[in-house]
Amino acid sequence: MPPISIFRFSRTEGPGYLAEFLDRARIPWQVVALDAGEPVPATLDGIPAIALMGGPMSVNDDLPWVAPMEALLRAAVAADLPVLGNCLGGQLLSRALGAPVTRSPNVEIGWQEVRIDNQPVAREWLGDMQTWTTFHWHNESFALPDGATRVLTNAACPNQAWVRGNSIALQCHAEMTPELIGIWLEDGAAELERGAARARPYVQSAAEIGANPDARLAELRRIADRIYTRWIAGIRR
């Protein structure tokens, strides 16, 4: 099987726990480092599935990879290839399918609870849990593309995740590891300080984000495993 393509948009936002999951499942993967100047593939040839990571930029910025990535994603969804979008990646997938990405109703940074919609598509991807505490770091959010079903929501940002076919867009970050959290807290210290002063209760302090990491990451990984397992089930073997 050819490797899954994991698109990276920022050096600080690699695949994290997603890479651990794929290694455990013995599924090959490769990072396409757009932040380092690697090109967007012109076709889907040899790509069995796509993952899109996060980043501090906006999909509405004038960036050279936005248009070719959107074209590749439209082709992937049309072919029903599995696509997984995390935060910026979910926004890029949404915009590629015609849904706007705009300023979020609230800035979310830190551990926030989301509610799983009580309907069959959500249960297929997320199981029988009613709520899930996951990680956030975003100030923009996506609308739902045509044909998509919302599967996650909360009071801060109504559209937290959607599913269409074998693709899922997440506004949150299921891929977190202790290393990623540490890097983001260091790189985002100024943003966090500004946000915490004006945006509570949806922006946490560094101390709050770093508290009780083992239990929080264990819960995050239980649901990430569920999402990733359904996502790779769509790969054609």
Contacts in CASP RR format, 6 or more apart in sequence:
PFRMAT RR
TARGET T0000
AUTHOR 0000-0000-0000
METHOD contacts of the structure
MODEL  1
MPPISIFRFSRTEGPGYLAEFLDRARIPWQVVALDAGEPVPATLDGIPAI
ALMGGPMSVNDDLPWVAPMEALLRAAVAADLPVLGNCLGGQLLSRALGAP
VTRSPNVEIGWQEVRIDNQPVAREWLGDMQTWTTFHWHNESFALPDGATR
VLTNAACPNQAWVRGNSIALQCHAEMTPELIGIWLEDGAAELERGAARAR
PYVQSAAEIGANPDARLAELRRIADRIYTRWIAGIRR
1 27 0 8 1.000
1 28 0 8 1.000
1 48 0 8 1.000
1 235 0 8 1.000
1 237 0 8 1.000
2 28 0 8 1.000
2 46 0 8 1.000
2 47 0 8 1.000
2 48 0 8 1.000
3 28 0 8 1.000
3 29 0 8 1.000
3 30 0 8 1.000
3 48 0 8 1.000
4 22 0 8 1.000
4 27 0 8 1.000
4 28 0 8 1.000
4 29 0 8 1.000
4 30 0 8 1.000
4 47 0 8 1.000
4 48 0 8 1.000
4 49 0 8 1.000
4 50 0 8 1.000
4 51 0 8 1.000
4 235 0 8 1.000
5 29 0 8 1.000
5 30 0 8 1.000
5 32 0 8 1.000
5 41 0 8 1.000
5 47 0 8 1.000
5 49 0 8 1.000
5 50 0 8 1.000
5 51 0 8 1.000
6 14 0 8 1.000
6 15 0 8 1.000
6 18 0 8 1.000
6 19 0 8 1.000
6 29 0 8 1.000
6 30 0 8 1.000
6 31 0 8 1.000
6 32 0 8 1.000
6 50 0 8 1.000
6 51 0 8 1.000
6 52 0 8 1.000
6 53 0 8 1.000
7 31 0 8 1.000
7 32 0 8 1.000
7 34 0 8 1.000
7 40 0 8 1.000
7 50 0 8 1.000
7 51 0 8 1.000
7 52 0 8 1.000
7 53 0 8 1.000
7 69 0 8 1.000
7 89 0 8 1.000
8 14 0 8 1.000
8 15 0 8 1.000
8 31 0 8 1.000
8 32 0 8 1.000
8 33 0 8 1.000
8 34 0 8 1.000
8 35 0 8 1.000
8 53 0 8 1.000
9 34 0 8 1.000
9 35 0 8 1.000
9 52 0 8 1.000
9 53 0 8 1.000
9 54 0 8 1.000
9 55 0 8 1.000
9 57 0 8 1.000
9 65 0 8 1.000
9 88 0 8 1.000
9 89 0 8 1.000
10 35 0 8 1.000
10 53 0 8 1.000
10 54 0 8 1.000
10 55 0 8 1.000
10 56 0 8 1.000
10 57 0 8 1.000
11 33 0 8 1.000
11 35 0 8 1.000
11 36 0 8 1.000
12 55 0 8 1.000
12 180 0 8 1.000
12 183 0 8 1.000
12 184 0 8 1.000
12 187 0 8 1.000
13 53 0 8 1.000
13 54 0 8 1.000
13 55 0 8 1.000
13 88 0 8 1.000
13 180 0 8 1.000
14 31 0 8 1.000
14 53 0 8 1.000
14 175 0 8 1.000
14 180 0 8 1.000
15 22 0 8 1.000
15 29 0 8 1.000
15 31 0 8 1.000
15 51 0 8 1.000
15 53 0 8 1.000
15 175 0 8 1.000
16 175 0 8 1.000
16 176 0 8 1.000
16 177 0 8 1.000
16 179 0 8 1.000
16 180 0 8 1.000
17 174 0 8 1.000
17 175 0 8 1.000
17 176 0 8 1.000
17 177 0 8 1.000
17 220 0 8 1.000
17 221 0 8 1.000
17 224 0 8 1.000
18 51 0 8 1.000
18 84 0 8 1.000
18 174 0 8 1.000
18 175 0 8 1.000
18 224 0 8 1.000
18 228 0 8 1.000
19 29 0 8 1.000
20 177 0 8 1.000
21 224 0 8 1.000
21 225 0 8 1.000
21 228 0 8 1.000
22 28 0 8 1.000
22 29 0 8 1.000
22 228 0 8 1.000
22 232 0 8 1.000
25 232 0 8 1.000
27 232 0 8 1.000
27 235 0 8 1.000
29 51 0 8 1.000
32 38 0 8 1.000
32 40 0 8 1.000
32 41 0 8 1.000
34 40 0 8 1.000
34 65 0 8 1.000
34 69 0 8 1.000
39 68 0 8 1.000
40 65 0 8 1.000
40 68 0 8 1.000
40 69 0 8 1.000
40 72 0 8 1.000
41 47 0 8 1.000
41 72 0 8 1.000
42 68 0 8 1.000
43 75 0 8 1.000
44 72 0 8 1.000
44 75 0 8 1.000
44 76 0 8 1.000
44 79 0 8 1.000
44 81 0 8 1.000
47 76 0 8 1.000
47 81 0 8 1.000
48 81 0 8 1.000
48 82 0 8 1.000
48 235 0 8 1.000
48 236 0 8 1.000
49 81 0 8 1.000
49 82 0 8 1.000
49 83 0 8 1.000
49 84 0 8 1.000
49 231 0 8 1.000
49 232 0 8 1.000
49 234 0 8 1.000
49 235 0 8 1.000
50 72 0 8 1.000
50 73 0 8 1.000
50 76 0 8 1.000
50 81 0 8 1.000
50 82 0 8 1.000
50 83 0 8 1.000
50 84 0 8 1.000
51 83 0 8 1.000
51 84 0 8 1.000
51 85 0 8 1.000
51 86 0 8 1.000
52 69 0 8 1.000
52 73 0 8 1.000
52 83 0 8 1.000
52 84 0 8 1.000
52 85 0 8 1.000
52 86 0 8 1.000
52 88 0 8 1.000
52 89 0 8 1.000
52 90 0 8 1.000
52 92 0 8 1.000
52 93 0 8 1.000
53 85 0 8 1.000
53 86 0 8 1.000
53 87 0 8 1.000
53 88 0 8 1.000
53 89 0 8 1.000
53 175 0 8 1.000
54 86 0 8 1.000
54 87 0 8 1.000
54 88 0 8 1.000
54 89 0 8 1.000
54 173 0 8 1.000
55 87 0 8 1.000
55 88 0 8 1.000
56 88 0 8 1.000
57 63 0 8 1.000
57 88 0 8 1.000
58 88 0 8 1.000
58 91 0 8 1.000
58 101 0 8 1.000
58 140 0 8 1.000
59 66 0 8 1.000
59 88 0 8 1.000
59 89 0 8 1.000
59 91 0 8 1.000
59 92 0 8 1.000
59 95 0 8 1.000
59 101 0 8 1.000
59 140 0 8 1.000
60 95 0 8 1.000
60 101 0 8 1.000
60 140 0 8 1.000
66 92 0 8 1.000
69 92 0 8 1.000
69 96 0 8 1.000
70 92 0 8 1.000
70 95 0 8 1.000
70 96 0 8 1.000
71 96 0 8 1.000
73 83 0 8 1.000
73 92 0 8 1.000
73 93 0 8 1.000
73 96 0 8 1.000
73 97 0 8 1.000
74 96 0 8 1.000
74 97 0 8 1.000
76 83 0 8 1.000
76 167 0 8 1.000
77 83 0 8 1.000
77 93 0 8 1.000
77 96 0 8 1.000
77 97 0 8 1.000
77 164 0 8 1.000
77 165 0 8 1.000
77 167 0 8 1.000
80 165 0 8 1.000
80 166 0 8 1.000
80 234 0 8 1.000
81 166 0 8 1.000
81 167 0 8 1.000
82 166 0 8 1.000
82 167 0 8 1.000
82 231 0 8 1.000
82 232 0 8 1.000
82 233 0 8 1.000
82 234 0 8 1.000
82 235 0 8 1.000
83 93 0 8 1.000
83 166 0 8 1.000
83 167 0 8 1.000
83 168 0 8 1.000
84 167 0 8 1.000
84 168 0 8 1.000
84 170 0 8 1.000
84 227 0 8 1.000
84 228 0 8 1.000
84 231 0 8 1.000
85 92 0 8 1.000
85 93 0 8 1.000
85 168 0 8 1.000
85 169 0 8 1.000
85 170 0 8 1.000
86 170 0 8 1.000
86 172 0 8 1.000
86 173 0 8 1.000
86 174 0 8 1.000
86 175 0 8 1.000
87 137 0 8 1.000
87 138 0 8 1.000
87 170 0 8 1.000
87 171 0 8 1.000
87 172 0 8 1.000
87 173 0 8 1.000
88 138 0 8 1.000
89 169 0 8 1.000
90 142 0 8 1.000
90 169 0 8 1.000
90 170 0 8 1.000
90 171 0 8 1.000
91 101 0 8 1.000
91 140 0 8 1.000
91 141 0 8 1.000
91 142 0 8 1.000
91 169 0 8 1.000
91 171 0 8 1.000
93 167 0 8 1.000
93 169 0 8 1.000
94 101 0 8 1.000
94 142 0 8 1.000
94 143 0 8 1.000
94 144 0 8 1.000
94 145 0 8 1.000
94 162 0 8 1.000
94 169 0 8 1.000
95 101 0 8 1.000
95 142 0 8 1.000
97 145 0 8 1.000
97 146 0 8 1.000
97 148 0 8 1.000
97 164 0 8 1.000
98 145 0 8 1.000
98 146 0 8 1.000
99 142 0 8 1.000
99 143 0 8 1.000
99 144 0 8 1.000
99 145 0 8 1.000
99 146 0 8 1.000
99 148 0 8 1.000
100 142 0 8 1.000
100 143 0 8 1.000
101 140 0 8 1.000
101 141 0 8 1.000
101 142 0 8 1.000
101 143 0 8 1.000
102 140 0 8 1.000
102 141 0 8 1.000
102 143 0 8 1.000
103 139 0 8 1.000
103 140 0 8 1.000
103 141 0 8 1.000
104 138 0 8 1.000
104 139 0 8 1.000
104 140 0 8 1.000
104 141 0 8 1.000
104 156 0 8 1.000
104 157 0 8 1.000
105 141 0 8 1.000
105 156 0 8 1.000
105 157 0 8 1.000
105 158 0 8 1.000
106 156 0 8 1.000
106 157 0 8 1.000
106 199 0 8 1.000
106 202 0 8 1.000
107 138 0 8 1.000
107 139 0 8 1.000
107 195 0 8 1.000
107 199 0 8 1.000
107 202 0 8 1.000
107 203 0 8 1.000
108 136 0 8 1.000
108 137 0 8 1.000
108 138 0 8 1.000
108 156 0 8 1.000
108 157 0 8 1.000
108 202 0 8 1.000
108 203 0 8 1.000
109 136 0 8 1.000
109 137 0 8 1.000
109 138 0 8 1.000
109 191 0 8 1.000
109 192 0 8 1.000
109 195 0 8 1.000
109 196 0 8 1.000
109 199 0 8 1.000
109 202 0 8 1.000
109 203 0 8 1.000
109 204 0 8 1.000
109 209 0 8 1.000
110 135 0 8 1.000
110 136 0 8 1.000
110 137 0 8 1.000
110 203 0 8 1.000
110 204 0 8 1.000
110 208 0 8 1.000
110 209 0 8 1.000
111 133 0 8 1.000
111 134 0 8 1.000
111 135 0 8 1.000
111 136 0 8 1.000
111 204 0 8 1.000
111 208 0 8 1.000
111 209 0 8 1.000
111 216 0 8 1.000
112 133 0 8 1.000
112 134 0 8 1.000
112 136 0 8 1.000
112 154 0 8 1.000
112 156 0 8 1.000
112 172 0 8 1.000
112 202 0 8 1.000
113 131 0 8 1.000
113 132 0 8 1.000
113 133 0 8 1.000
113 134 0 8 1.000
113 154 0 8 1.000
114 131 0 8 1.000
114 132 0 8 1.000
114 133 0 8 1.000
114 134 0 8 1.000
114 152 0 8 1.000
114 153 0 8 1.000
114 154 0 8 1.000
114 160 0 8 1.000
114 161 0 8 1.000
114 172 0 8 1.000
115 130 0 8 1.000
115 131 0 8 1.000
115 152 0 8 1.000
115 153 0 8 1.000
115 154 0 8 1.000
116 122 0 8 1.000
116 123 0 8 1.000
116 126 0 8 1.000
116 127 0 8 1.000
116 129 0 8 1.000
116 130 0 8 1.000
116 131 0 8 1.000
116 132 0 8 1.000
116 151 0 8 1.000
116 152 0 8 1.000
117 150 0 8 1.000
117 151 0 8 1.000
117 152 0 8 1.000
117 153 0 8 1.000
118 130 0 8 1.000
119 149 0 8 1.000
119 151 0 8 1.000
121 149 0 8 1.000
121 151 0 8 1.000
121 163 0 8 1.000
122 149 0 8 1.000
122 151 0 8 1.000
122 152 0 8 1.000
122 163 0 8 1.000
124 163 0 8 1.000
124 230 0 8 1.000
125 151 0 8 1.000
125 163 0 8 1.000
125 168 0 8 1.000
125 226 0 8 1.000
125 227 0 8 1.000
125 230 0 8 1.000
126 132 0 8 1.000
126 151 0 8 1.000
126 152 0 8 1.000
126 223 0 8 1.000
126 226 0 8 1.000
126 227 0 8 1.000
127 226 0 8 1.000
129 223 0 8 1.000
132 152 0 8 1.000
132 219 0 8 1.000
132 223 0 8 1.000
133 216 0 8 1.000
133 219 0 8 1.000
133 220 0 8 1.000
134 172 0 8 1.000
134 173 0 8 1.000
134 174 0 8 1.000
134 220 0 8 1.000
134 223 0 8 1.000
135 172 0 8 1.000
135 173 0 8 1.000
135 174 0 8 1.000
135 176 0 8 1.000
135 181 0 8 1.000
135 220 0 8 1.000
136 171 0 8 1.000
136 172 0 8 1.000
136 173 0 8 1.000
136 202 0 8 1.000
137 173 0 8 1.000
137 184 0 8 1.000
138 157 0 8 1.000
138 171 0 8 1.000
141 157 0 8 1.000
141 159 0 8 1.000
141 171 0 8 1.000
142 159 0 8 1.000
142 162 0 8 1.000
142 169 0 8 1.000
142 171 0 8 1.000
143 159 0 8 1.000
144 150 0 8 1.000
144 159 0 8 1.000
144 162 0 8 1.000
145 162 0 8 1.000
145 164 0 8 1.000
147 164 0 8 1.000
148 162 0 8 1.000
148 163 0 8 1.000
148 164 0 8 1.000
148 169 0 8 1.000
149 162 0 8 1.000
149 163 0 8 1.000
149 164 0 8 1.000
150 158 0 8 1.000
150 159 0 8 1.000
150 160 0 8 1.000
150 161 0 8 1.000
150 162 0 8 1.000
151 161 0 8 1.000
151 162 0 8 1.000
151 163 0 8 1.000
151 168 0 8 1.000
152 160 0 8 1.000
152 161 0 8 1.000
152 170 0 8 1.000
152 171 0 8 1.000
152 172 0 8 1.000
153 159 0 8 1.000
153 160 0 8 1.000
154 160 0 8 1.000
156 202 0 8 1.000
157 171 0 8 1.000
159 171 0 8 1.000
160 170 0 8 1.000
160 171 0 8 1.000
160 172 0 8 1.000
161 168 0 8 1.000
161 169 0 8 1.000
161 170 0 8 1.000
161 171 0 8 1.000
161 172 0 8 1.000
162 168 0 8 1.000
162 169 0 8 1.000
166 231 0 8 1.000
166 233 0 8 1.000
166 234 0 8 1.000
168 227 0 8 1.000
168 230 0 8 1.000
168 231 0 8 1.000
170 227 0 8 1.000
174 220 0 8 1.000
174 223 0 8 1.000
174 224 0 8 1.000
174 227 0 8 1.000
174 228 0 8 1.000
175 224 0 8 1.000
176 217 0 8 1.000
176 220 0 8 1.000
177 217 0 8 1.000
178 213 0 8 1.000
178 217 0 8 1.000
181 209 0 8 1.000
181 210 0 8 1.000
181 213 0 8 1.000
185 192 0 8 1.000
185 206 0 8 1.000
185 209 0 8 1.000
185 210 0 8 1.000
189 206 0 8 1.000
192 203 0 8 1.000
192 205 0 8 1.000
192 206 0 8 1.000
195 203 0 8 1.000
196 203 0 8 1.000
196 204 0 8 1.000
196 205 0 8 1.000
END
